[in-house]
């Protein structure tokens, strides 16, 4: 019997295919001594020679990190070099791991010094009466072999920038036991406490490198629950050197976990850097050390921030990175199963990409009716207001690479040349890492803008500032105005991706004045005001922010 896939599934697959079409491979060139053994992303390579080339699988736009290691013998001693290379989709990154001595032996030969005689023409003549000696043709070397980079590091996002603890919080709040030196987080061990992520996580793969200066104790705390204290309700992945990787519940949490003592002995490298991996999936947890499974089980907690303990002994951490995993879908819903199969068929990780998932959801619900407010080329259909008479809008709202890039100064906004009522608005946004000094990562989306245009006009602002994105500000409203909102901060913290990644916000404005906001598909706020229509705008307010994919769909 012939089977048909529902239109919603086909629409989802079409969106997924479009996302795949935008992917591009990247190339890493590694220069090493000819006898070096090279690994990229933990996988040993088979190439030989002084230049090794590696091509990644198709990557979605963004930046990816790979750990490159090379080992060779120099002067009778083993040399081991390990460095991280950053690769962008569609670009080439070059990494030279050779020592200065090794590089010198490979430079081209110098031209002949002045005064030294050139070989005479007679020297090149063929001897009389003898068969000409056949000249050997230079050996044509094949083009360098290109290997695929191991995909196991694809999709990972660094959580530690190597410079400071931006994005992390600490207990105690003074941050006393935690410092950053030479790309490493140094945990003093005293006083007791932990540094933890500023947002909550549920389904993910976490990897980090760690090393004890001497044998001691620490731990990774996952699914941390408030209040923050020593020690909070959570699940601990033991960091004690002799028992590292064992999972157990603390602070009133519960769960059943098993541990392999034999594998612990095999896996842990004493006095050296180790890599721990923790997989969290709907309450189930698994830990690995250096690729060897140590502990597994399931507890009653499923999500929360995670952190690393200071517990009596100096310990070092680096290369903390995370990869989001999709939420589990109910297995008894045939439509959802078909959707997952359709997405898998085009090899796009929709569920792990919130921005793409939001677009897919739009297509699955009926892609028609959506209109681009930004054409990706110029600001046709938009007007501007800046709080400086001589300000040039072309410098405050820059169209580049299909984005509207806002430097943040002076204050102002760009807004639609038409008024809108009863619609759904969706847009993508990101705060680049190179922010102005003392930035608060602040901007806003203004809906129902009322005249006169000024900084700031009467309107409803679904906040775009990172820390409280989605919260409503009722600008220019009087004391007697009736306004309401139900801002879910916990849902907002879970929904937000890191500020420097692309996030998707959806704002629904209904004819009765009610407004709802979703971040990456999660409802974070709903409210109401007396305003029901007006132009739509986006603020320039002291921070660098980029916008793209600004779309609108009118409702009946």
Helices and strands as residue ranges (DSSP letters): H 7-21, E 27-31, E 37-40, E 43-44, E 51-55, E 63-74, E 77-88, E 92-96, H 100-104, G 122-124, E 146-148, G 151-153, E 157-158, E 168-171, E 178-181, E 184-187, E 193-197, E 204-212, E 219-224, E 234-238, G 241-243, E 247-250, E 255-259, H 261-267, E 274-281, E 284-289, E 292-299, E 305-310, E 315-324, H 334-345, H 354-364, E 370-372, E 382-386, H 393-396, E 398-400, E 403-406, E 412-416, E 420-421, E 423-430, E 444-449, E 459-463, G 466-468, E 472-475, E 484-485, H 489-495, E 503-509, E 514-519, E 522-528, E 533-540, E 545-554
